[in-house]
Amino acid sequence: MNRSMIRFLLSKLLIIEAGLLLVPLIVAFIYHEPNDILLSIGATIGILLVVGLLGSTFKPKNHHIYAKEGVLIVALCWILWSFFGALPFVFSGQIPHLIDAFFEISSGFTTTGASILPDVSVLSHSLLFWRSFTHLIGGMGVLVFALAIMENNKNSHLEVMRAEVPGPVFGKVVSKLKDTAQILYLLYLALFVIFVIIYYLAGMPLFDSFIIAMGTAGTGGFAVYNDGIAHYNSSLITYLVSFGVLIFGVNFNLYYFLLLRKFKAFFGDEELRTYLIIVTSATIFICLNVFHIYQNLSQTLEVSLFQVSNIITTTGFGLGDITSWPLFSQFILLILMCIGGSAGSTAGGLKVVRCLILVRIAKNQILSTLSPKRVLTLHVNHNVIDKDTQHKILKYLVLYAMMIICLIFIVSLDNNNLMTVVSAVLSCFNNIGPMLGTTDSFAIFGPISKLLLSLAMIAGRLEIYPMILLFMPQTWSKR
C-alpha cells in the first residue's frame, strides 16, 4: 500500500477545503457579521492549513495509486472534509455539539439535505451559505473537483475518480482524466449560474437564489427558511425548482453529447427515457391519489410533480406537509427514494440504470426457465451488458439491502415509529433528506443514531464499497 501517497493527497485536499472556506468568510464580511463568526471560520481555515501543509511537506517517491489507495483516499477525504467543515458551526456555537454539526455538514457534502436544525434562522448568513455551498462542492464530487484543479499529468488518479463517480460503469468523456473532470465541472457550474439567474428573475432575493441554486445543482435540498420553497408562495418558483432538480438528475455525460450536437445519443439514451417515464407515471398516480386533499387540479399537479422530482432526484426541498398523504402515495415516494436519479448525475439512490438492468436480468431469468437452451443477452443503449457487470450489480443490490436492513435494525432502538425509522434510513442512505411519518427534524434521534446516519450518508454517496473497505483490517495490510 502506498501510504505516503494517501497522506500526501489527503493533505492537499485539506488545503483545498481551507481555500473553499474563504468564500463564506467573504460572505461574513459582506454582511458585517460578528467577530465570533469571523474567528470561527478563520480558525478552521488555520487548522486546515497547518494540518495540510504538515502532511504535504514531504512528497512521496512513488506517485502510483492502485484501487486500494483510491477507495481509501475517497472515503477518508469525505469523512475529513465533513469533520473539518463542521468546525465553524461548533466554534461559533450555532451548532454547539460536534456530532450534530458533523451530521449537518455530512448532509451538505453528500447532498442529502437532512438537518438536525428545527429552525434554520439560528444560522448566520455566512454559515447558511457554507452549509449550502457544500451541496455545490459535493454534488459533482469533492474528488472530481480536486482532480479538475490539481496537477495530474500521468492520469494516475483514475482509481480515485472511479471510486467516487456514481454508477455501475465509470466512463471518461474524453481520453484525459483531468480534461474529463474539468468538462464535467464546467457544465455543472454553467448550469448552476443559469439557475441563479433564473431564480433571481423569478422573484427570489439574490442571496436566496444562490442558496436554492446550490441546492438544485447538488440535488441537496438545504433552503433559507424553515418552510422551504413554500416560503416564496410562487407557483412559478415551485415549477422552476421541480424542473431544475430533474435536469440535474440526468447523466452529465449526456449534456456533453448535447454540446457536441450528438442529439441521437442524448434522446436515444434508455436510462433517460426510463427516468422520464418513472417521473411521469409517479406524478400521475400521486395526482389521482391526493386530488381530494387540494383545491384544484393545478395545485395537485404542482405539489405532486414537486414531490416526485425532489424525491427521485434525492433533493428534498420542502413544500408543505406530506405526512397527511394517503399511504399509497407515501409508498410511491419510498420506492422513488430507492430508485434515485441517473448514473453520472448529482442524484443519489440505486440509480435508474441499475434498476433497468435488474428488471432485464429478472426478465431473462424467467425466459431462461421457459427455454433453458436459449441464449439470452442483455443490452442497454445497444451495448451488451456482460455477465461480470450483471453480477456486480446483483452483488451491489444484495449489499445495499443488507446495509438498509442493518441500519433500520440499529436506528429502531432509538425510535419506535416504523415509517419514521425506515424513511430516515432510506433518506440518509440514498442522500434524499426528508423523512416520512413526522414533521420533526433529525434532532429527534440520539447521538449514536446521528453518527451512524452521518456515515450512512457518506456510504450511500460513495456507493458503499469505499466506506466498508475503510473499516476492514485487510485493506490496511501491506500486501
C-alpha positions in Angstrom: 0.0 0.0 0.0 1.3 3.5 -0.9 0.6 5.1 2.5 2.7 8.2 1.7 0.6 9.0 -1.4 -2.6 8.6 0.7 -1.1 11.1 3.3 0.1 13.5 0.6 -3.1 13.6 -1.4 -5.4 13.9 1.7 -3.2 16.8 2.9 -3.5 18.6 -0.5 -7.3 18.1 -0.3 -7.5 19.7 3.2 -5.6 22.7 1.8 -8.2 22.9 -0.9 -11.0 22.9 1.7 -9.3 25.7 3.5 -9.4 27.7 0.3 -13.1 27.0 -0.2 -13.8 28.3 3.3 -12.6 31.7 2.1 -16.0 32.0 0.3 -18.2 32.0 3.4 -15.6 34.2 5.1 -16.1 36.8 2.3 -19.9 36.4 2.9 -19.4 37.2 6.6 -17.5 40.4 5.7 -20.2 41.4 3.2 -23.0 41.1 5.9 -20.8 42.6 8.6 -21.2 39.6 10.9 -19.8 39.5 14.5 -16.2 38.7 15.2 -17.0 35.3 16.7 -18.3 34.2 13.2 -15.2 35.5 11.5 -13.0 33.9 14.1 -14.8 30.5 13.8 -14.3 30.4 10.1 -10.7 31.8 10.3 -9.7 29.3 13.0 -11.0 26.4 10.9 -9.0 27.7 7.9 -5.9 27.9 10.1 -6.3 24.4 11.4 -6.8 23.0 7.9 -3.7 24.9 6.6 -1.5 23.7 9.4 -2.6 20.0 9.0 -2.5 20.2 5.3 1.0 21.8 5.0 2.5 19.4 7.6 1.2 16.4 5.7 2.2 17.6 2.2 5.7 18.8 3.1 7.4 15.5 2.2 6.5 14.4 -1.3 6.2 10.6 -1.9 8.7 8.9 -4.2 6.1 6.6 -5.6 3.1 8.5 -7.1 1.2 5.5 -8.3 -2.3 4.9 -6.9 -3.9 1.5 -7.0 -7.5 0.6 -6.5 -7.0 0.1 -2.7 -5.4 3.5 -2.3 -8.2 5.0 -4.5 -11.1 3.9 -2.3 -9.2 4.8 0.9 -8.5 8.3 -0.3 -12.1 8.8 -1.3 -13.6 7.5 2.0 -11.1 9.3 4.2 -11.5 12.6 2.2 -15.2 12.7 2.6 -15.0 12.0 6.4 -12.2 14.5 7.0 -13.9 17.2 4.9 -17.1 16.7 6.8 -15.3 16.8 10.2 -13.3 19.9 9.5 -16.2 21.5 7.6 -18.3 21.1 10.7 -15.9 23.1 13.0 -17.1 26.6 12.1 -20.6 25.7 13.4 -19.1 24.3 16.6 -16.7 27.2 17.2 -19.4 29.8 16.6 -21.8 28.0 18.9 -24.6 27.9 16.3 -24.5 24.1 16.3 -22.6 23.5 19.6 -22.4 19.7 19.6 -19.8 18.2 17.2 -21.9 15.2 16.2 -24.8 17.4 15.3 -22.5 19.7 13.2 -20.9 16.6 11.6 -24.3 15.3 10.7 -25.3 18.7 9.2 -22.2 19.1 7.1 -22.1 15.4 6.0 -25.6 16.0 4.8 -24.3 19.0 2.9 -21.4 17.4 1.2 -23.3 14.2 0.4 -26.2 16.5 -1.0 -28.6 14.7 1.3 -30.3 17.8 2.8 -31.3 16.1 6.1 -31.0 18.5 9.0 -30.9 18.4 12.8 -31.9 22.1 12.9 -35.6 22.7 13.8 -35.0 26.4 12.9 -32.5 27.4 10.3 -32.9 31.1 11.2 -30.3 30.5 14.0 -27.6 30.4 11.4 -25.8 33.5 10.2 -25.6 34.3 6.5 -22.1 33.1 6.2 -22.7 29.7 7.8 -26.0 29.3 6.0 -24.1 29.9 2.8 -21.3 27.4 3.7 -24.0 24.9 4.6 -25.4 25.1 1.0 -22.0 25.7 -0.6 -21.2 22.1 0.4 -24.0 21.0 -1.8 -22.4 22.7 -4.8 -19.0 21.2 -4.0 -20.3 17.7 -3.2 -22.8 17.4 -6.0 -20.3 16.5 -8.7 -17.9 15.0 -6.1 -15.2 16.6 -4.0 -12.5 14.5 -5.6 -13.8 15.3 -9.1 -13.5 19.0 -8.2 -10.0 18.4 -6.8 -8.8 16.5 -9.8 -10.1 19.3 -12.1 -7.8 21.8 -10.4 -4.9 19.6 -9.2 -1.8 18.9 -11.3 -2.1 15.4 -12.9 -0.1 14.7 -16.0 0.1 10.9 -15.8 -3.6 10.1 -15.3 -2.5 8.4 -12.0 -5.7 9.5 -10.2 -8.0 7.3 -12.3 -8.8 5.0 -9.3 -9.7 7.9 -7.1 -12.3 9.2 -9.6 -13.5 5.7 -10.4 -14.2 5.2 -6.6 -16.2 8.4 -6.3 -18.3 8.8 -9.5 -21.6 7.1 -9.0 -23.0 4.4 -11.3 -22.3 0.8 -12.3 -19.8 1.7 -15.0 -17.3 4.5 -15.0 -16.5 6.2 -18.3 -14.5 9.2 -19.3 -16.0 11.7 -21.8 -12.5 12.4 -23.2 -9.2 10.5 -23.1 -7.5 12.5 -20.4 -8.9 12.2 -16.9 -8.2 15.8 -15.9 -10.0 17.0 -19.0 -13.0 14.8 -18.2 -13.2 16.3 -14.6 -12.8 19.9 -16.0 -15.5 19.4 -18.7 -18.0 17.9 -16.2 -17.4 20.6 -13.7 -17.7 23.4 -16.2 -21.0 22.0 -17.4 -22.1 21.7 -13.8 -21.1 25.2 -12.9 -22.6 26.7 -16.1 -26.0 25.2 -15.3 -25.7 26.4 -11.7 -25.1 30.0 -12.8 -28.0 29.8 -15.2 -30.3 28.7 -12.4 -29.0 31.5 -10.1 -30.1 34.0 -12.7 -33.4 32.2 -13.4 -34.4 32.2 -9.7 -33.4 35.8 -9.3 -35.5 36.8 -12.3 -38.4 34.8 -10.9 -38.5 36.9 -7.8 -36.1 35.4 -5.3 -33.7 37.7 -3.4 -30.1 37.3 -4.7 -28.8 35.5 -1.6 -31.8 33.1 -1.7 -31.2 32.5 -5.4 -27.7 31.4 -4.7 -28.7 29.1 -1.8 -31.6 27.5 -3.8 -29.5 27.1 -6.9 -26.7 25.4 -5.0 -29.3 23.0 -3.5 -30.8 22.5 -7.0 -27.4 21.9 -8.7 -26.2 19.5 -6.0 -29.7 18.0 -5.7 -29.3 18.7 -2.0 -32.3 20.5 -0.5 -30.9 22.9 2.1 -33.1 26.1 2.0 -33.1 29.5 3.5 -36.3 29.2 5.5 -38.0 26.5 7.6 -40.9 26.1 5.2 -38.5 25.6 2.3 -39.8 26.6 -1.2 -43.3 27.2 0.2 -42.0 30.4 1.7 -41.9 32.1 -1.7 -45.7 31.3 -2.3 -45.0 31.2 -6.1 -46.1 28.5 -8.5 -43.5 29.7 -11.0 -40.7 29.2 -8.5 -42.1 25.8 -7.5 -42.2 24.6 -11.1 -38.7 26.0 -11.8 -37.3 24.1 -8.8 -39.1 20.9 -9.9 -37.7 21.1 -13.5 -34.3 22.3 -12.2 -33.7 19.3 -10.0 -34.9 16.9 -12.8 -32.3 18.5 -15.1 -29.5 17.8 -12.5 -30.8 14.3 -12.1 -29.7 13.4 -15.7 -26.3 11.9 -16.5 -23.9 14.8 -17.2 -22.2 12.9 -20.0 -25.5 13.3 -22.0 -25.2 17.1 -21.7 -21.7 16.9 -23.1 -23.1 14.9 -26.1 -25.7 17.6 -26.5 -23.0 20.3 -26.7 -21.3 18.1 -29.4 -24.7 18.0 -31.2 -25.0 14.3 -30.8 -28.7 14.5 -30.4 -29.3 10.9 -31.2 -27.0 9.8 -28.3 -28.9 12.2 -25.9 -32.5 11.5 -26.9 -31.9 7.8 -27.6 -30.5 7.1 -24.1 -32.5 4.4 -22.4 -31.8 5.5 -18.9 -33.0 9.0 -19.7 -36.2 7.6 -21.2 -36.8 5.3 -18.3 -36.1 8.2 -15.8 -38.7 10.4 -17.5 -41.3 7.6 -17.7 -40.9 6.9 -14.0 -41.3 10.6 -13.1 -44.4 11.0 -15.3 -46.0 7.8 -14.1 -45.4 8.5 -10.4 -46.7 12.1 -10.8 -50.0 10.8 -12.4 -50.6 8.1 -9.8 -50.0 10.6 -6.9 -52.2 13.2 -8.6 -55.1 10.8 -8.8 -54.5 9.6 -5.2 -54.2 13.1 -3.5 -56.6 15.1 -5.6 -59.2 15.2 -2.8 -56.7 16.9 -0.5 -56.0 20.0 -2.7 -58.3 22.7 -4.0 -58.0 22.0 -7.8 -56.1 20.0 -10.4 -53.4 22.7 -11.0 -52.4 22.8 -7.3 -52.5 19.0 -7.2 -50.2 18.7 -10.2 -47.9 21.4 -8.9 -47.4 19.7 -5.5 -47.3 16.1 -6.9 -44.6 17.0 -9.5 -42.6 18.9 -7.0 -42.5 16.0 -4.5 -41.8 13.4 -7.2 -39.0 15.4 -8.8 -37.4 16.2 -5.4 -37.6 12.6 -4.1 -36.4 10.7 -7.3 -33.5 13.2 -7.7 -32.9 12.8 -3.9 -33.0 16.6 -3.5 -35.6 17.0 -0.7 -36.7 20.7 -0.9 -39.7 21.2 1.3 -43.2 22.2 0.1 -45.8 21.7 2.8 -46.6 18.6 4.8 -46.9 15.2 3.0 -47.4 13.2 6.2 -51.2 13.6 5.6 -50.9 12.0 2.2 -52.6 8.5 1.7 -50.3 5.5 2.3 -50.3 4.7 -1.4 -48.7 8.0 -2.3 -46.2 7.7 0.5 -45.3 4.2 -0.6 -44.6 5.6 -4.2 -42.2 8.1 -2.6 -40.4 5.3 -0.7 -39.9 3.4 -4.0 -38.6 6.6 -5.6 -36.2 7.1 -2.7 -34.6 3.7 -3.6 -34.6 4.2 -7.4 -32.9 7.7 -7.3 -31.6 9.6 -10.3 -29.4 8.7 -13.3 -25.8 7.4 -13.0 -23.3 10.2 -13.5 -25.7 12.8 -12.1 -25.7 14.6 -8.8 -28.6 12.5 -7.5 -28.3 9.5 -5.1 -30.2 6.2 -4.8 -29.6 2.9 -6.6 -29.6 4.8 -10.0 -32.2 4.3 -12.8 -29.7 2.3 -15.0 -29.2 -0.2 -12.2 -32.9 -0.7 -11.8 -33.3 -1.0 -15.6 -30.7 -3.7 -15.7 -32.1 -5.5 -12.7 -35.6 -5.6 -14.4 -34.0 -7.1 -17.6 -32.0 -9.6 -15.6 -35.2 -10.8 -14.0 -36.9 -11.0 -17.4 -34.1 -13.0 -18.8 -34.2 -15.3 -15.8 -37.9 -16.0 -16.4 -37.3 -16.6 -20.1 -34.4 -19.0 -19.5 -36.7 -21.0 -17.2 -39.1 -21.4 -20.1 -36.4 -22.1 -22.6 -33.2 -23.4 -20.9 -31.2 -23.7 -24.1 -32.0 -20.2 -25.3 -29.0 -17.8 -25.3 -30.1 -14.5 -23.9 -28.2 -11.3 -23.9 -28.8 -8.0 -22.1 -28.5 -4.7 -23.9 -28.6 -1.1 -22.7 -28.3 1.6 -25.4 -27.4 -1.1 -27.9 -24.4 -2.1 -25.7 -24.1 -5.6 -24.3 -24.0 -5.7 -20.5 -21.6 -8.6 -19.9 -22.2 -11.2 -17.2 -19.5 -9.7 -15.0 -21.3 -6.3 -14.8 -24.6 -8.1 -14.2 -23.1 -10.0 -11.3 -21.6 -6.8 -9.9 -25.0 -5.1 -10.0 -26.7 -8.1 -8.3 -24.0 -8.1 -5.6 -24.4 -4.4 -5.1 -28.2 -4.9 -4.7 -27.6 -7.6 -2.0 -25.1 -5.4 -0.2 -27.5 -2.4 -0.5 -30.4 -4.4 1.0 -28.2 -5.7 3.8 -27.0 -2.3 4.8 -30.5 -0.9 4.8 -31.8 -3.7 7.0 -28.8 -3.4 9.4 -29.3 0.4 9.7 -33.0 0.1 10.3 -32.4 -2.5 13.0 -29.9 -0.3 14.8 -31.8 3.0 14.4 -35.1 1.4 15.5 -33.6 1.2 19.0 -33.8 5.0 19.1 -37.3 5.5 17.7 -40.5 3.3 17.8 -42.2 4.8 14.7 -41.6 2.4 11.8 -42.4 4.8 9.0 -40.1 7.4 10.6 -37.2 5.0 11.1 -37.5 3.3 7.6 -37.8 6.6 5.8 -34.9 8.2 7.9 -32.6 5.4 6.9 -33.6 5.4 3.3 -33.4 9.2 3.3 -29.9 9.3 4.6 -28.5 6.2 2.8 -30.0 7.4 -0.5 -29.0 11.0 0.1 -32.6 12.3 -0.1 -33.3 14.5 3.0 -36.9 14.5 4.2 -38.5 11.8 6.4 -42.0 10.4 6.2 -44.2 9.9 9.2 -43.1 13.0 11.0 -42.6 16.8 10.6 -39.7 16.9 13.0 -36.0 17.3 12.1 -33.4 14.6 12.6 -32.8 16.1 16.1 -35.3 13.5 17.3 -32.6 10.9 17.1 -29.8 10.3 19.7 -26.1 10.9 19.2 -25.2 7.3 18.1 -28.0 7.2 15.6 -27.0 10.6 14.2 -23.3 9.5 13.9 -24.4 6.2 12.2 -26.8 8.1 9.8 -23.9 10.5 9.0 -21.7 7.7 8.0 -24.6 6.1 6.1 -24.9 9.3 4.1 -21.3 9.2 3.1 -21.5 5.4 2.4 -24.6 6.0 0.2 -22.9 8.8 -1.7 -19.8 6.7 -2.4 -21.9 3.6 -3.2 -21.0 1.6 -0.1 -17.7 -0.1 -1.1 -15.2 2.7 -0.1 -16.7 3.0 3.4 -16.9 -0.7 4.0 -13.3 -1.2 2.8 -12.2 1.6 5.1 -13.1 -0.4 8.2 -11.7 -3.8 7.0 -8.3 -4.8 8.5 -7.3 -6.4 5.2 -7.5 -3.1 3.5 -4.7 -1.7 5.6 -2.4 -4.6 5.2 0.9 -4.0 3.4 0.1 -6.5 0.6 
